[in-house]
């Protein structure tokens, strides 16, 4: 039997190897978060573009019997919406294809798509703010000149939602900055961003192209 001083020492990996393994694990986690953010941004672009194209498709093929008027404006607006939607669709598909190829050979972590989520969060809340009317009347209609609610026999003060609109606007800017600056919380923030974006864009779509 070997004496204690003759036994081989256990083989230990240098601390540098353990540090590299931890770095690679952290890197893969960051890449996975950024990949989720990229797919969320690309997917929302595609869904939004397809929705606007579908909503404006009927107006695109209107046959107007005049050179100007409501019919011409609706058809021209639908054409513009379709062009912008096609560009958004191409951007969304490009993001999805690019990220699928790039993340197989990525060597450095990136968080720029988390800022894309932040922008979508901010824009979604801003769209919600724009859909809320500044003044409403419980009875009668609002007169933009007098700033009063008019009925055949009376004038009343309107209800103001300006403070609420401003608060949502500030909240949108703050929320966008928070989402963009937290790339390691994408698993939680990506679904929230998708809900806010779809709510804001959906309200805009219904209010301007469906309920008009």
Number of C-alpha atoms within 10 A of each C-alpha: 5 7 6 8 7 8 9 8 8 6 6 6 8 8 9 9 10 11 11 11 12 12 12 13 12 13 17 17 14 20 21 17 22 25 22 18 28 26 20 24 25 25 18 21 22 21 15 21 23 16 16 20 20 11 18 21 16 12 18 19 13 14 10 14 9 9 8 9 10 10 16 18 14 19 20 16 15 23 18 14 19 21 14 15 21 17 15 20 22 16 17 24 16 13 19 19 13 12 17 14 10 11 16 8 8 13 12 10 16 15 20 15 23 31 21 19 28 28 21 25 31 26 20 26 26 22 21 21 22 15 15 13 13 15 17 17 16 11 13 17 15 21 14 9 6 9 13 20 21 18 12 6 6 10 17 16 14 20 15 13 15 14 10 14 20 14 12 19 21 16 16 25 17 14 18 24 18 17 26 22 15 14 23 17 16 25 14 10 21 23 13 14 27 19 14 21 25 17 16 22 21 18 17 17 17 12 12 12 15 11 7 6
